């Protein structure tokens, strides 16, 4: 097997990727970004809540491995998703 000089992906990196992808889906389900498949903006607040809750859970799993700006960005993302959800359902 050929050496690439790169370390294998660590579980925290994988969870961060999942968090980013899930947040993207949450924004779509909030109706604030077009759906990546249809290109249409179609809010679904039930699915948005599930995606936001999953983002919050994923962020808790990696929070101990984050510090400084990375931790602030993740916390801000979760807060922004929650605030937007509350604004949209009222």
C-alpha positions as a printed NumPy array, in Angstrom:
array([[  0.   ,   0.   ,   0.   ],
       [  1.305,   3.433,  -0.93 ],
       [  1.952,   6.02 ,   1.812],
       [  0.184,   9.348,   1.279],
       [  1.788,  11.208,   4.182],
       [ -1.636,  12.025,   5.624],
       [ -3.126,  10.753,   8.864],
       [ -6.402,   8.837,   8.704],
       [ -9.559,  10.812,   9.448],
       [-10.288,  11.038,  13.134],
       [-13.833,  10.567,  14.475],
       [-14.02 ,  14.213,  15.583],
       [-13.274,  15.326,  12.021],
       [-15.921,  12.97 ,  10.702],
       [-18.505,  14.31 ,  13.185],
       [-17.58 ,  17.885,  12.165],
       [-18.286,  16.963,   8.527],
       [-21.622,  15.426,   9.54 ],
       [-22.433,  18.571,  11.536],
       [-21.725,  20.784,   8.523],
       [-23.877,  18.638,   6.227],
       [-26.728,  18.424,   8.733],
       [-26.645,  22.195,   9.269],
       [-26.943,  22.672,   5.517],
       [-30.052,  20.475,   5.518],
       [-31.443,  22.403,   8.502],
       [-31.093,  25.702,   6.614],
       [-32.868,  24.121,   3.644],
       [-35.693,  22.769,   5.801],
       [-36.083,  26.204,   7.41 ],
       [-36.758,  27.486,   3.891],
       [-33.724,  29.77 ,   4.001],
       [-31.74 ,  27.934,   1.32 ],
       [-32.961,  26.088,  -1.746],
       [-33.153,  22.304,  -1.555],
       [-29.974,  20.826,  -3.058],
       [-31.962,  18.291,  -5.098],
       [-34.976,  20.261,  -6.332],
       [-33.514,  23.769,  -6.266],
       [-36.764,  24.953,  -4.66 ],
       [-37.208,  26.67 ,  -1.315],
       [-39.671,  24.511,   0.574],
       [-39.83 ,  24.9  ,   4.384],
       [-40.549,  21.83 ,   6.502],
       [-40.309,  22.901,  10.123],
       [-40.747,  19.396,  11.534],
       [-37.7  ,  18.183,   9.634],
       [-35.854,  21.424,  10.404],
       [-36.294,  20.809,  14.141],
       [-34.932,  17.272,  13.843],
       [-31.915,  18.527,  11.851],
       [-31.259,  21.298,  14.399],
       [-31.535,  18.879,  17.315],
       [-29.107,  16.537,  15.553],
       [-26.686,  19.43 ,  14.977],
       [-26.836,  20.266,  18.68 ],
       [-26.132,  16.657,  19.614],
       [-23.234,  16.374,  17.155],
       [-21.761,  19.623,  18.472],
       [-21.816,  18.229,  22.019],
       [-19.889,  15.173,  20.85 ],
       [-17.019,  17.265,  19.494],
       [-17.068,  20.291,  21.815],
       [-14.281,  18.874,  24.02 ],
       [-11.997,  18.609,  20.988],
       [-12.631,  22.218,  19.904],
       [-11.237,  25.439,  21.25 ],
       [-11.103,  29.127,  20.459],
       [-12.611,  30.201,  17.169],
       [-13.722,  26.692,  16.174],
       [-15.763,  26.297,  19.358],
       [-17.273,  29.785,  18.916],
       [-18.251,  28.984,  15.328],
       [-20.001,  25.759,  16.292],
       [-21.836,  27.435,  19.197],
       [-22.857,  30.337,  16.948],
       [-24.118,  27.907,  14.299],
       [-26.359,  26.101,  16.787],
       [-27.64 ,  29.401,  18.212],
       [-28.315,  30.81 ,  14.725],
       [-30.231,  27.696,  13.695],
       [-32.332,  27.795,  16.867],
       [-33.091,  31.519,  16.591],
       [-34.066,  31.176,  12.929],
       [-36.292,  28.21 ,  13.743],
       [-38.095,  30.161,  16.469],
       [-38.55 ,  33.163,  14.169],
       [-39.876,  31.033,  11.322],
       [-42.45 ,  29.063,  13.34 ],
       [-44.084,  32.154,  14.872]])
